[in-house]
Amino acid sequence: MTYVKDTKTLTLAGGLAVLQAAIAEAEKIGQPMCISVVDTGGNLLAFGRMDGSKALSVISTRNKAVTSALSNEPTGGAHADRRAAGDAGPGKQVDQPDRRHPDPC
């Protein structure tokens, strides 16, 4: 029986890289966002509030990131990694990569 397992967790440098990538994506789509990056335990590693984002989203973005980390699911709903059947044609689903994206605040 194994009592210990090796795990990987995001470092501060990794968290800052994720934050910078999320900011770049938000700028690309023209949507100011609040972005929280947490480790696998839900502990805050990096945070950014872009100019023009909603102040109330400071709290909700962290809660959303923690929920995502602790449930090991991407943000954006239970099936955020799949397109809706209507987008792919009747009765079909199209797989998309499991990527966690910040949502507009």
C-alpha positions in Angstrom: 0.0 0.0 0.0 1.3 3.5 -0.9 1.0 6.2 1.7 2.7 9.1 -0.1 2.4 10.3 -3.7 4.4 12.8 -5.7 2.4 15.8 -6.8 3.1 18.8 -8.9 2.0 22.3 -8.0 2.3 25.7 -9.6 5.2 27.8 -8.4 5.1 31.6 -8.0 7.0 32.0 -11.3 4.4 29.7 -12.9 1.6 31.7 -11.4 3.0 35.0 -12.7 3.4 33.5 -16.2 -0.2 32.3 -16.2 -1.3 35.8 -15.0 0.7 37.5 -17.8 -0.8 35.1 -20.4 -4.3 35.7 -19.2 -3.8 39.5 -19.3 -2.4 39.2 -22.8 -5.5 37.2 -23.9 -7.9 39.7 -22.2 -6.2 42.6 -24.0 -6.4 40.7 -27.3 -10.1 40.3 -27.0 -10.6 43.8 -25.5 -12.2 42.6 -22.2 -10.8 44.0 -19.0 -10.7 41.2 -16.3 -9.9 40.4 -12.8 -7.6 37.3 -12.8 -6.8 35.1 -9.9 -4.2 32.3 -10.1 -4.2 29.7 -7.4 -2.3 26.5 -6.7 -3.8 23.1 -6.4 -4.7 23.8 -2.7 -6.6 26.9 -3.7 -4.0 29.3 -2.3 -3.6 32.6 -4.1 -0.4 32.8 -6.1 -1.0 35.8 -8.4 -3.8 38.4 -8.9 -4.4 41.2 -11.4 -7.2 43.6 -11.8 -7.1 45.3 -15.2 -8.1 48.9 -15.6 -11.8 49.0 -16.4 -12.7 45.7 -14.8 -15.5 45.5 -12.2 -14.5 46.0 -8.6 -16.9 43.4 -7.3 -15.2 40.8 -9.4 -12.1 41.0 -7.2 -13.8 38.6 -4.8 -15.7 36.4 -7.2 -12.6 35.7 -9.4 -10.7 34.3 -6.4 -13.7 32.2 -5.3 -14.1 30.9 -8.9 -10.4 30.0 -9.1 -10.5 28.2 -5.7 -13.5 26.3 -6.7 -11.9 25.3 -10.0 -8.7 24.2 -8.3 -10.4 22.2 -5.5 -12.8 20.5 -7.9 -10.1 19.9 -10.5 -12.4 21.3 -13.2 -12.0 24.2 -15.6 -13.8 27.5 -15.0 -16.8 28.3 -17.0 -19.2 25.5 -16.0 -19.3 21.8 -15.8 -18.5 21.3 -19.5 -16.3 24.2 -20.3 -13.9 21.9 -22.2 -16.6 21.0 -24.8 -18.6 23.0 -27.3 -22.3 22.9 -27.1 -23.9 20.3 -29.4 -25.5 23.1 -31.4 -22.1 24.5 -32.3 -21.0 21.3 -33.8 -24.2 20.3 -35.5 -27.2 18.2 -34.4 -26.2 15.6 -31.8 -22.5 16.2 -32.0 -19.9 17.5 -29.5 -16.5 18.7 -30.4 -13.7 18.2 -28.0 -11.6 21.2 -27.1 -8.5 21.3 -25.0 -8.9 21.4 -21.3 -7.7 25.0 -20.7 -8.6 27.2 -17.8 -9.5 30.7 -19.0 -10.2 33.7 -16.9 -13.8 34.9 -17.4 -14.7 38.5 -17.9 -15.3 40.4 -14.7 
